[in-house]
Amino acid sequence: MIEAAYKIIEDLLSTLNNVLTIKSTNIVNPTTTEIVVCDPLWAHAFPCSLVYNGGNSFVVKSMVFVNNSYTLTLSGSSYNVNEVTSLKAPTFYHGTTIATNTELNKTQTQIFPIVYLYEVLNETFFSRRSTNVLERESNLRLFFLTSTPKAGWTTDCHYVNAVDPMAQMAHLFIKNINNSKCYNNVEDYNIVYHAKFGNYDREGHLTAIFDKEPMSGVELEITIQKKKENKCTDC
């Protein structure tokens, strides 16, 4: 059965590693914990950035880079050093901007970060009788976005707390594709940086595309080449 493009992206995102590898932990007090990691993945210091441990959620209050490691200060109670610590996985959306905006506004739960697959899609399918190992070639636009304040942030704040973490998630997504035998390696791709995500021209971002709340992040322009089932051994 030919799988829809959005399902391919959804499946790739579902296997995105969101578990932090902890080097050391310091329980500062009952509601504050410091963890040291080599790779913070897409963690960032803003109230919507959540870390999970032992069934409890923690807010990342600060993140400092020292001696080739990152120290994350977490706010929350009952941190357990014996439990896995993970980031909130992205919430996936797909559709036209109008339809997705409507869906976002109906959602009451914590959704950020989000990954949005822009539709309408453009795909090329190859004959099953062809010697070509590919099933299809999909030209996609994916947006990796997180929430930001309505005002008060400089451009640097947007980059540190939103754009750079979302760019990191996009690169990890590419790594996920390249680790799978189901796809040709993605060697080249394009990333567009959006501090204050929205419609833009040469002077900057002008109007919001999604009006649920302000967002920043990156746009990933990518061509994914999916192999035929008989050429894919780990699907």
Secondary structure, DSSP 8 states (H G I E B T S, - for coil): ----HHHHHHHHHHT---B--EEEEEEEETTEEEEEES--TT--SSTT-EEEETTEEEEEEEEEEETTEEEEEEE-S---TTS-EEE---EEEEE-HHHHHHHHHH--S---SEEEEESS-EEEE--TTSS-SEEEEEEEEEEEEEE--SS---HHHHIIIIIHHHHHHHHHHHHHHHT-TTB------EEEEESS-SEEETTEEEE-S--SS-EEEEEEEEEEEEE-GGG-S--
